[in-house]
Amino acid sequence: MLAVTILGNNSALPAFDRHPTAQVVTMEDQIFLVDCGEGTQMQMAKYKIRRSKINHIFISHLHGDHYFGLIGLLTSMGLLGRTQELHLYAPPALHEIIGMQLKVADIGLPYPLHFHPLITDGPILRETRFEVSCFPVYHRIESWGFLFREIRPFRRINPDKARQYEVPSSFFDRLKWGESYLRKDGVLVENQAVTEPAAKARSYAYCADTLFDLRTAERVRGVDLLYHETTYLKDLEEQAGRRFHSTTVQAATIAREAGVHRLLIGHFSSKYEKLQVFEQEAREVFPNTDLALEGVTYKT
Amino acid sequence: MLAVTILGNNSALPAFDRHPTAQVVTMEDQIFLVDCGEGTQMQMAKYKIRRSKINHIFISHLHGDHYFGLIGLLTSMGLLGRTQELHLYAPPALHEIIGMQLKVADIGLPYPLHFHPLITDGPILRETRFEVSCFPVYHRIESWGFLFREIRPFRRINPDKARQYEVPSSFFDRLKWGESYLRKDGVLVENQAVTEPAAKARSYAYCADTLFDLRTAERVRGVDLLYHETTYLKDLEEQAGRRFHSTTVQAATIAREAGVHRLLIGHFSSKYEKLQVFEQEAREVFPNTDLALEGVTYKT
């Protein structure tokens, strides 16, 4: 299962009870936090996200609406007695800011905080069953997108068939990855005779604040779910460009060109009270589009 | 009029929909912000506090629950197009933190931000009709209390009497401050013959995170309204001492020893869901005590 829960869907200025950017990605029994605008810890309490289950936090860029809630979350985790280590992936300067805030408060964190500076694109976290990588997007300051991918064997064993063909269980892991088995009596057991296609590994791409740029489509090609910012409606394309943001049509164009399955749009400007038109405009270009609404979980 | 509106009444860890410390003091048509925990700008929106009317912000100390919301508020004021100057009174290190956060975001503020470092006790802001001063309280790190005082002439002119006694209007300001008038014909017009007592100048003292210390009673002697932190109930006096905080009974003792008119208590530990016992315990020592409740305005 790969799912995304929206904690904040607004751009810089909080308005209409919408909050600055934060998302929770659930993948393989792990919870990942992506960006952490002011008030994220309160939003987590509201939507019953268990802070203690978060071991990895990803910060796309150092505009405040994407990280001003981080230091409060980190210190609250400490006050709650956290001891397990936490990994933070963010632009390098954030390390110094956090260090200074802890120093002036004369406090330490009671858990190890591992800071992973985002410097180049590629994998930043790899475990047996998933991988997270970062890629550049195109904002006024350095800004990163994140790509979450499940890693899964692509075949599922049929145990009855495997027994019938006398494949030993010690070979099962290799069966899952598609190998055929050569028995000692010289008989070749074709992989497809004892396995079936497994559920597909899922993927989610998060494109933080960015200009419209078709290179992004290359980065997120074919993902199951794409989040792309849409600060403005399509009539403000010129303003979007000047401010290094995207419109509905631009986000939907990325989704279409990248051949993704589903598009989520968010980071709405506080100039808009109603959001329905965002959905309408995006769907004209890419029908399988949804608004990123706070408190809602989107499954792949 | 001097009044205090509570935006956050909880201690460090937000809980039970209570927020970290922030208060708005209204005095003489000015709005002052005192401390600014995470989410203060959202609380301001909720309780319809006009950000644009705030020209002075006071930060007691650099524990996060008293200032993590500040940078978000400052940048939001900028996004809202503020141009009028803003004065910030805070421990010196905050200047550097704000500077670094603006630098990494590659933004400036479109209004002048004047930083006034808190270094020694005494007046920090003085205008014709009010004065704000700071005084040390006793926390694990440097922490300041703030004293707000209206400045008012203590006599009010009775215009009929003044005319009758032939006091020229050019002398009225001096009448208000208690002077008598010597007429050119040698007649002394006693001040009390042409004036009445004016409404009393009001005062409010804010005691941020602090140990129980009777020196504080000296600092806040006789104020109309005293806010004193009460992180814990009275049975946790030992823990309060270890953590540089106060209990209900300790806060009420300061109020009683200082001879204040009314006591407000807040900064409740997140270990307490119900707050009624705080009020009960404090009232046993100082009956005119109220809980500082979010969204409520307390008038002097």
Chai-1 contact restraints between the chains, C-beta under 6 A:
chainA,res_idxA,chainB,res_idxB,connection_type,confidence,min_distance_angstrom,max_distance_angstrom,comment,restraint_id
A,A12,B,L79,contact,1.0,0.0,6.0,A-B,restraint_1
A,L13,B,S76,contact,1.0,0.0,6.0,A-B,restraint_2
A,L13,B,L79,contact,1.0,0.0,6.0,A-B,restraint_3
A,P14,B,M42,contact,1.0,0.0,6.0,A-B,restraint_4
A,E38,B,E38,contact,1.0,0.0,6.0,A-B,restraint_5
A,E38,B,G72,contact,1.0,0.0,6.0,A-B,restraint_6
A,G39,B,G39,contact,1.0,0.0,6.0,A-B,restraint_7
A,G39,B,M42,contact,1.0,0.0,6.0,A-B,restraint_8
A,M42,B,P14,contact,1.0,0.0,6.0,A-B,restraint_9
A,M42,B,G39,contact,1.0,0.0,6.0,A-B,restraint_10
A,L62,B,V104,contact,1.0,0.0,6.0,A-B,restraint_11
A,L62,B,A105,contact,1.0,0.0,6.0,A-B,restraint_12
A,H63,B,A105,contact,1.0,0.0,6.0,A-B,restraint_13
A,G64,B,G72,contact,1.0,0.0,6.0,A-B,restraint_14
A,G64,B,T75,contact,1.0,0.0,6.0,A-B,restraint_15
A,F68,B,I71,contact,1.0,0.0,6.0,A-B,restraint_16
A,F68,B,G72,contact,1.0,0.0,6.0,A-B,restraint_17
A,I71,B,F68,contact,1.0,0.0,6.0,A-B,restraint_18
A,G72,B,E38,contact,1.0,0.0,6.0,A-B,restraint_19
A,G72,B,G64,contact,1.0,0.0,6.0,A-B,restraint_20
A,G72,B,F68,contact,1.0,0.0,6.0,A-B,restraint_21
A,T75,B,G64,contact,1.0,0.0,6.0,A-B,restraint_22
A,S76,B,L13,contact,1.0,0.0,6.0,A-B,restraint_23
A,L79,B,A12,contact,1.0,0.0,6.0,A-B,restraint_24
A,L79,B,L13,contact,1.0,0.0,6.0,A-B,restraint_25
A,A93,B,V104,contact,1.0,0.0,6.0,A-B,restraint_26
A,I97,B,M100,contact,1.0,0.0,6.0,A-B,restraint_27
A,M100,B,I97,contact,1.0,0.0,6.0,A-B,restraint_28
A,V104,B,L62,contact,1.0,0.0,6.0,A-B,restraint_29
A,V104,B,A93,contact,1.0,0.0,6.0,A-B,restraint_30
A,A105,B,L62,contact,1.0,0.0,6.0,A-B,restraint_31
A,A105,B,H63,contact,1.0,0.0,6.0,A-B,restraint_32
A,D106,B,I141,contact,1.0,0.0,6.0,A-B,restraint_33
A,I141,B,D106,contact,1.0,0.0,6.0,A-B,restraint_34
